[in-house]
Amino acid sequence: MSLQGCSYVTVLRTRELAAVQDTLKIQIAALDKKISNQQQEQNELLRLIRADQAVRFSELERKYAQLSNNLSENQYRLSKIYENTSDVQKQLEEKLATDSATAQTRGLEIEKLFQIASEDFNAGRFDIARGGYEDIFSRFPDAPQGQESQFWIGECFYAEKNYEDAESAFLLYVHNYPSGGKACTALYKLGLCYEKLHKKNSQELVWKKLLETCPDSDEAKIVTSQMHIN
């Protein structure tokens, strides 16, 4: 091959190499652009993710702050409720203590009045005693001494030989307090009133009731013995 032919081939090779290099440069530039675009997209996506996370974190912080505020407010309210409850409890305890002291004072007062009336009765001052018992009964009808005073009103009338008023008093006691501590005695004394008033049928009825309701009482034993004598 001549030198001229070799030069021609070299020129062709050089042109081909240059064309390949140009193609590679174009491809590399395209790849670089693609990579740059992808990086931009990734950066934008990363920015959006970070922005979303920032918003989420901000929302979480807001909710946490709100929960903390609510918790603090609830704790404050619970503290106030506890204080109010403690105050109410204290007031209730004070009221109970006051009521207890008042009830105790009231009980002592009633007992003292009943004792005075009983002393008058035992001393034979039946009209004064009756006034005392009537006062106790009218003021304290639900107290034990108030109930028993109604019985002793009848006893005062009976001691004064006022059998009609004694009958009424004993009847009232039996009617109001059929299970009272003086019920059996009231029935017996009522029978005695009927005896004094010559109401034999009423006496038999009331003593029959006595034997039915108080069969083991001392009054029932007395009535039974009197029936056997009669």
C-alpha positions in Angstrom: 0.0 0.0 0.0 1.3 3.4 -0.8 1.8 6.2 1.7 -1.1 8.0 0.2 -3.4 5.1 0.9 -2.2 4.9 4.5 -2.9 8.5 5.1 -6.4 8.2 3.7 -7.2 5.3 6.0 -5.8 7.2 9.0 -8.0 10.2 8.1 -11.0 7.9 8.0 -10.1 6.3 11.3 -9.6 9.7 12.8 -13.0 10.8 11.5 -14.7 7.7 12.8 -13.1 8.1 16.2 -14.1 11.7 16.3 -17.7 10.8 15.4 -17.7 8.1 18.2 -16.3 10.7 20.6 -19.0 13.2 19.6 -21.7 10.5 20.1 -20.3 9.6 23.5 -20.2 13.2 24.5 -23.8 13.6 23.4 -24.8 10.4 25.3 -22.8 11.5 28.3 -24.4 14.9 28.2 -27.8 13.3 28.0 -27.0 11.0 30.9 -25.7 14.0 32.9 -28.9 15.9 32.2 -31.0 12.8 33.1 -29.0 12.3 36.3 -29.3 16.0 37.1 -33.1 15.9 36.5 -33.4 12.8 38.7 -31.3 14.5 41.4 -33.5 17.5 41.2 -36.6 15.3 41.4 -35.1 13.4 44.3 -34.2 16.7 46.0 -37.7 18.0 45.4 -39.2 14.8 46.7 -36.9 14.9 49.7 -37.9 18.6 50.3 -41.6 17.6 50.1 -41.0 14.7 52.5 -39.1 17.0 54.9 -41.8 19.6 54.6 -44.5 17.0 55.3 -42.6 15.7 58.2 -42.1 19.2 59.5 -45.9 19.8 59.2 -46.6 16.5 60.9 -44.1 17.2 63.7 -45.6 20.6 64.1 -49.1 19.1 64.3 -47.9 16.5 66.8 -46.3 19.2 68.9 -49.5 21.2 68.8 -51.5 18.1 69.8 -49.0 17.3 72.5 -49.2 20.8 73.8 -53.0 20.7 73.7 -53.0 17.4 75.6 -50.6 18.8 78.1 -52.8 21.8 78.6 -55.9 19.6 78.9 -54.0 17.4 81.4 -53.0 20.4 83.4 -56.5 21.8 83.3 -58.0 18.4 84.3 -55.5 18.2 87.1 -56.5 21.7 88.2 -60.1 20.7 88.1 -59.5 17.5 90.0 -57.6 19.5 92.5 -60.5 21.9 92.9 -63.0 19.0 93.1 -60.8 17.5 95.8 -60.7 20.8 97.7 -64.5 21.2 97.4 -65.0 17.6 98.4 -62.7 18.1 101.4 -64.6 21.3 102.3 -68.0 19.5 102.0 -66.6 16.6 104.0 -65.4 18.9 106.7 -68.7 20.8 106.8 -70.6 17.5 107.0 -68.4 16.3 109.8 -68.9 19.6 111.6 -72.6 19.4 111.0 -72.7 15.9 112.3 -70.7 16.9 115.3 -73.1 19.8 115.9 -76.2 17.7 115.4 -74.8 15.1 117.7 -74.1 17.7 120.4 -77.5 19.2 119.8 -79.2 15.8 120.0 -77.2 15.0 123.2 -78.2 18.4 124.7 -81.8 17.8 123.6 -81.8 14.3 125.2 -80.4 15.7 128.5 -83.1 18.4 128.5 -85.9 15.9 127.9 -84.6 13.5 130.5 -84.3 16.3 133.0 -87.9 17.5 132.4 -89.1 13.9 132.6 -87.2 13.4 135.9 -88.8 16.6 137.4 -92.3 15.4 136.4 -91.6 12.0 137.9 -90.4 13.6 141.1 -93.7 15.6 141.3 -95.7 12.4 140.7 -93.9 10.5 143.4 -94.4 13.4 145.8 -98.2 13.3 145.1 -98.3 16.5 143.1 -100.3 14.9 140.4 -101.6 18.0 138.8 -98.1 19.5 138.5 -96.7 16.2 137.3 -99.4 15.9 134.7 -98.6 19.4 133.4 -94.9 18.4 133.1 -95.8 15.2 131.2 -98.2 17.0 128.9 -95.4 19.5 128.1 -93.0 16.8 127.3 -95.5 14.9 125.2 -96.5 18.0 123.2 -92.9 19.1 122.6 -91.2 15.7 122.1 -93.8 13.2 120.9 -91.2 11.0 119.1 -88.8 10.8 122.0 -89.0 7.8 124.3 -89.8 10.1 127.2 -92.4 11.8 125.1 -94.2 8.4 124.5 -93.9 7.4 128.1 -95.2 10.8 129.2 -98.5 10.0 127.5 -98.8 6.9 129.7 -98.0 8.9 132.9 -100.6 11.5 132.0 -103.1 8.6 132.4 -101.5 7.6 135.7 -101.9 11.2 137.0 -105.6 11.2 136.1 -106.0 7.8 137.7 -104.2 8.9 140.9 -106.6 11.8 141.0 -109.5 9.4 140.6 -110.4 11.1 137.3 -111.1 7.8 135.6 -112.8 9.1 132.5 -109.7 11.3 131.5 -107.4 8.4 132.6 -109.4 6.1 130.3 -108.9 8.6 127.4 -105.1 8.9 128.1 -104.5 5.2 128.3 -106.6 4.6 125.1 -104.5 7.3 123.3 -101.3 5.6 124.4 -102.5 2.1 123.3 -103.6 3.5 120.0 -100.4 5.5 119.3 -97.9 3.1 120.7 -99.3 -0.5 120.5 -95.7 -1.9 120.8 -94.6 0.7 123.4 -92.8 -0.2 126.6 -95.9 0.6 128.6 -98.4 -1.0 126.3 -99.2 -4.0 128.6 -99.4 -1.8 131.6 -101.7 0.7 129.8 -104.1 -2.1 128.8 -104.2 -3.3 132.5 -104.8 0.2 133.8 -107.4 0.8 131.1 -109.2 -2.3 132.5 -109.0 -0.8 136.0 -110.5 2.4 134.6 -113.4 0.5 133.1 -113.8 -1.3 136.4 -114.1 2.0 138.3 -116.5 3.3 135.7 -118.6 0.1 135.9 -118.0 -0.8 132.2 -117.7 -4.5 132.8 -117.9 -5.5 129.1 -115.2 -3.0 128.1 -113.1 -4.3 131.0 -113.4 -7.9 129.8 -112.6 -6.9 126.2 -109.5 -4.9 127.1 -108.2 -7.6 129.5 -108.8 -10.2 126.9 -106.6 -8.2 124.5 -104.0 -7.9 127.3 -103.9 -11.7 127.7 -103.6 -12.1 123.9 -100.9 -9.5 123.3 -99.0 -9.8 126.6 -99.5 -13.4 127.8 -96.2 -13.5 129.8 -96.4 -10.1 131.4 -96.9 -9.4 135.1 -100.2 -7.6 134.3 -101.5 -10.7 132.5 -100.7 -12.8 135.6 -102.6 -10.4 137.8 -105.6 -10.4 135.5 -105.5 -14.2 135.3 -105.5 -14.5 139.1 -108.4 -12.1 139.4 -110.4 -14.0 136.9 -109.8 -17.2 138.8 -110.9 -15.5 142.0 -114.0 -14.2 140.4 
